[in-house]
Every structure is written in C-alpha cells, then in structure tokens.
Amino acid sequence: MKTSRLFSTSHEITLYHRIRAIHDLHPTNMMLLPF
C-alpha cells in the first residue's frame, strides 16, 4: 500500500508539472483551467 500511495503521489506531481508547463507555454490557458 505504501508503494501504491507513493506511485499515486508521484503521478499527481507529474500531472501538476505537466499542467504548469502548459500554462508557461500558453498563459491564456490559465483562464480556462482552475489551476
């Protein structure tokens, strides 16, 4: 379970950074996504 949770957290962080990268490339997307 601990490994599963760690994987889940890592996945969430990856998604977060991916979304941030999209925002850095296209600032207008910030108005469309609640992040």
N, C-alpha and C positions, 0 to 999 in steps of 0.2 A: 504493500500500500504506500509506503514511504517513497519508493521509486516511482510509482504511478503518479503521486502528487507532485514529485519533483519534475517529472516529464510534463505534467499539465502546466506547472508554473513556467517552465522553460518555453512551452508552446505559446502561452499567453504573452510572455515577454517578446517573443519573436513576432507575434502579430502586432503588438504595440509598436515595436520599432519599424515594422513594415508600413504601418499606417502613418507614423511620424515621417518616414521617408517620403511617402506620397504627398504629405502636407508640405514638406520642404520643397518638393518639386513643383507642386501646384497649390499655392496658398489659398486659392479660391475654394478648394475642396473643404476648407475648414468651416465654411458656412453651410456645407451640405452634410457634414458628418459631426455628430456630437462628441468630438474628442478634443 
